[in-house]
Amino acid sequence: MEFEDSKTIETILLCSGVLWINIEVYVARQIVLESTRESGLFLPSVHSHPLFLDKGVSLHWCDTCSTRIKNGQAWRCKLCDFDMCTKCATRKDVATVSENVLRTDKGTKVDTPMSNFSYLKRAIGLAGRSWWIVAAFFMLAAYA
């Protein structure tokens, strides 16, 4: 009886040893991958993905300033083929000239988030003389 219990314990310990070795290898691999990962340039106001410096760029145009990239170096996003020249990457006002701005007849402006109340005021203002229809709609929507 005692002999069978020791075999069971040995089997459990052997299997758990294999499991722990696999866990250690996985954790070590993740640590190596994180510590050697290339650090990119993340500008959330310009582009939603991180950009990585590519020194072999040819025949590309900067998606921010729409000029041709001449020196062969550019910040690129290979996920969506976004290119930015090094001059635009160092600009302080790059968020106001990039693809994430609202373009109007009066020029560009940064799109700011609106609160619910300011959205309601804007909708009533756009309705003009028919403001009472918009107000009735919002009243009915509030009670629904």
PELINHU-V853315 format. One record per run of one state. SS is the DSSP state (helix for helix, strand for strand, loop for the rest). FROM is the first residue (numbers start at 1). LEN is the number of residues. If there is no record, write none. Layout:
BEGIN
ss->SS from->FROM len->LEN
ss->SS from->FROM len->LEN
END
This chain:
BEGIN
ss->loop from->1 len->1
ss->helix from->2 len->34
ss->loop from->36 len->5
ss->strand from->41 len->1
ss->loop from->42 len->9
ss->strand from->51 len->4
ss->loop from->55 len->6
ss->strand from->61 len->1
ss->loop from->62 len->6
ss->strand from->68 len->1
ss->loop from->69 len->5
ss->strand from->74 len->4
ss->loop from->78 len->4
ss->strand from->82 len->4
ss->helix from->86 len->4
ss->loop from->90 len->4
ss->helix from->94 len->3
ss->loop from->97 len->5
ss->strand from->102 len->3
ss->loop from->105 len->2
ss->strand from->107 len->3
ss->loop from->110 len->6
ss->helix from->116 len->28
ss->loop from->144 len->1
END
